[in-house]
Amino acid sequence: MLFHQSLPKPNPSKAPPAFYRLRDVMRITALSRSTVYRRIAEGRFPEPVHLGGRASAWPSAALQAWIDDPEGYRRAMPQP
């Protein structure tokens, strides 16, 4: 008897997600949670945006800017 496994359906949308949650950020960057938040405090990693309630995530454009130049990334500091 032959068993047929159903293959996962291809994702029709090739667009990246608009936001990445911490779990995804840690997987993509290979940084630990503590390292991500330490670098945020130092201005060397993008800050997450609050999505509502207790949810926060990183915009894909901000994360891509860090990926493009992780050592040279500096968050723009707000002007007084």
Secondary structure, 3 states (H helix, E strand, C coil): CCCCCCCCCCCCCCCCCCEECHHHHHHHHCCCHHHHHHHHHHCCCCCCEEEECCEEEEEHHHHHHHHHCCCCCCCCCCCC
